[in-house]
Every structure is written in C-alpha cells, then in structure tokens.
C-alpha cells in the first residue's frame, strides 16, 4: 500500500499530538482511511514521518471522539457507523441543538446576529457555485456561532463532541440530492426565529433541521452500501 498521508510539518505551532490527530481525522473524514480499515501505528508513523508515540496518543483521542475503535488483541480500526449509531446520536443532538438555538434566540447580541446573517449568506453564495467543501465549512461556522451565543460552554462541548462523531459524513450528506436546498430553507427558519427572539420557534426550527439531516444521512449511508 502506497503513501496516503502527507508528512507532518514539525514546525507547527500546536502540540505534535494535535497535529497528528488532525491529519488522521482529516483522512478519515475524506475517506482516505475507510471504515473498517485497520490502522497500523508503524505504517502511520512512517507515512507521517514521525515516531509512534504521538500516533498512539492521537489514536487514543480519536477513539474518544468515535473515529476509531481499539479492539483488544485485534488492533485498531476506523470506526464504521450503524443506523442505530446515527439514530442515537441524532436523538441526543436534536435535543441539544434545540436547547442551544432557543438560548441563542434569548441571548444573541445585535453584532452576533449580523454575523449569523453573514454566515447564512455565505452558505447561499457557495451553494450557487455548488462548492460543497465551502458549503460544509460555512454550515459548521453557522451552527458554531449559534452554540457560542447560547452562552453555555458545557452545552457547546457536548454538542461538538456529538458533531465530530458524524463529521466525516457531512460532505456525503450535503451532496445528497435535494439536501442543500432544504438546508438553506431550514437555516433561514432558524435565523428568522433567532432574530425575532422567539425561543419556541427557534427550538422547533432546530428540531426540524436535525430530523431532516438525520433522514438524509440515513438515505446517503444506505445508498453507499448498495
């Protein structure tokens, strides 16, 4: 098997473990390292041009995030995701997204609302060019700002952990026929409710958004396995 990961930049400002973690996580999200594939510390270290220790530390963190599974006496594998996994994650995330969006409607400041609108327009701009990678980035930023203005750090931490567990499927889900248009509509509903300070409407809009996202992801996963 040839080299698939780029060597690590040892001049990076952040700790080596974090850089390694980002590199492996990115490879999983992009499908370079596929679900069910065994991860060999020696091979990864060789491709990244580093020692095994930071690779081992990065893999432990990725296990906590749900990207890999470490099986006693069998090794480490890229985690696959089941229908049950998706439903359980969205069941929790829907409740937390609803809470965060409701809090945002109550606590957002005028300049933050303006920034949220800018991100909304950014998603639409990239959608016109069908730039899925940029759409996903703007989508993540849009939701991230909502979490931030909820003013609840513990809530933000929990939601981000859940989001990371399905992050590698964002592009696949957003690329699914009809999903982008629905996302734009759902984002607009969330924004309008937050702008109006309507907590109940904001929570309902977030729940509908999560329900729609879950259905699309399940369809996309089913299609990929056919």
Protein Blocks (a to p, Z undefined) as FASTA:
>chain_A
ZZfbdcddfkbfbdfklmmmmmmmmmmmnomacghiacdfklmmmmnopafklmmmmmmm
mmmnopaccdehkbpcdddddfklmmmmmmmmmmmmmmmmmmmmmmpcfklmmmmmmmmm
mmmmmmmnopaklmmmmmmmmmmmmmmmnopaklmmmmmmmmmmmmmmmmmmmmpghklm
mmmmmmmmmmmmmmnopaklmmmmmmmmmmmmmmmmmmmmmmmmZZ
